[in-house]
């Protein structure tokens, strides 16, 4: 299992930590941001395919920022899986 830390830009969360094993997401945690919503994303994505999750979340916008915590997670996953 490989551990990843990503520092999002343009959103309220300050850090995203997660593990990948065989292309599946585990132990996803956001530091900062909307606590309840981001915990829910972590629970929903536990064991999910990283590429599929990134495809689903990519482009999600928060308050006209052009990105969101979910979009930043997609970017982090894209980097991790080499897309």
C-alpha positions, 0 to 999 in steps of 0.5 A: 500500500502506498501513502500519498499526501496532496496539498490542494490549491484554491479550496478550504481544505489544506491537505488530502491524505490517502492510500492506494492499493491495487488502484483502490482508495483507502484511508482518505482524510481531508485536513480542513474544509467542510468536515462532515462533507469531506468525511462523507467523501472519504467513507463513500470512496473507501475501496473505490477505483481511483481512476473512476473516482477521479473521473466522477469528481473532476470538474466539480466546482465550489462557489465559483472557484473553478475547483473544489475539494472533490476536484482537488482530490481528482487532481491528486488521484490523477497524479498518483495513478499517472494520468 
